[in-house]
């Protein structure tokens, strides 16, 4: 039985979708390997990963409120990051 799922281990070439900088992350992100950094407010994150991404209206940014627990969850976050024009 695996006690911990490491979503970063399955990313492979999908790592290119994540270009956010740690110092730009929004404080609303939950701890974990995925976070919203400097994003726009075009609302693409919720369309791709509604169970993982929310919008911080007062911060005009998107953030990760739930880290992925499965490869399918990870794929949704990859899609959300890939659809963000700022790749934050």
C-alpha positions in Angstrom: 0.0 0.0 0.0 1.3 3.4 -1.0 0.9 6.0 1.8 1.7 9.0 -0.4 1.0 9.9 -4.0 3.7 12.0 -5.6 2.1 13.9 -8.5 5.4 15.4 -9.6 6.8 12.0 -10.4 4.3 11.4 -13.2 4.6 14.8 -14.9 7.4 14.0 -17.4 7.2 16.6 -20.3 4.2 18.2 -18.7 6.5 20.1 -16.4 6.7 22.8 -19.1 3.2 23.8 -18.4 4.3 25.1 -14.9 6.3 28.3 -15.1 5.1 30.0 -12.0 7.7 31.4 -9.6 7.6 30.5 -5.9 7.9 34.1 -4.9 4.8 35.0 -6.9 2.5 32.4 -5.3 -0.7 33.6 -3.8 -1.0 32.9 0.0 -4.4 31.2 -0.6 -2.7 28.1 -2.2 -2.8 25.0 0.0 0.6 23.5 0.7 1.9 21.1 -1.9 3.8 20.9 -5.2 1.2 22.8 -7.2 0.3 26.4 -6.7 -1.0 29.5 -8.6 1.6 32.1 -9.0 1.1 35.1 -11.2 -2.0 34.1 -13.2 -4.6 36.1 -15.1 -8.4 36.1 -14.4 -9.6 34.5 -17.5 -11.2 31.7 -15.4 -9.7 28.8 -17.3 -8.5 27.0 -14.2 -11.9 26.2 -12.9 -13.0 25.0 -16.3 -10.2 22.4 -16.4 -9.8 21.5 -12.8 -13.0 22.5 -10.8 -12.1 20.3 -7.9 -8.7 21.9 -7.5 -8.7 25.6 -8.6 -10.5 28.6 -7.2 -10.4 32.3 -8.0 -9.3 35.0 -5.6 -11.4 37.8 -6.8 -9.8 40.4 -4.6 -6.4 39.2 -5.7 -7.3 38.8 -9.4 -5.6 35.5 -9.5 -6.3 31.7 -9.5 -5.0 29.4 -6.8 -4.9 25.7 -5.9 -7.2 24.8 -3.0 -6.8 21.0 -3.2 -3.7 19.2 -4.3 -4.1 16.2 -6.6 -4.5 12.7 -5.1 -4.5 10.7 -8.3 -2.9 10.7 -11.8 -6.3 11.9 -13.2 -6.3 14.8 -10.8 -2.8 15.7 -11.8 -3.8 15.7 -15.5 -6.6 18.2 -14.7 -4.1 20.5 -13.0 -1.7 20.2 -15.9 -4.5 21.1 -18.3 -5.4 24.1 -16.1 -1.8 25.3 -16.0 -1.4 24.8 -19.7 -4.5 26.9 -20.5 -3.4 29.9 -18.4 -2.0 32.5 -20.8 0.6 33.7 -18.2 1.6 30.1 -17.3 1.6 31.1 -13.7 
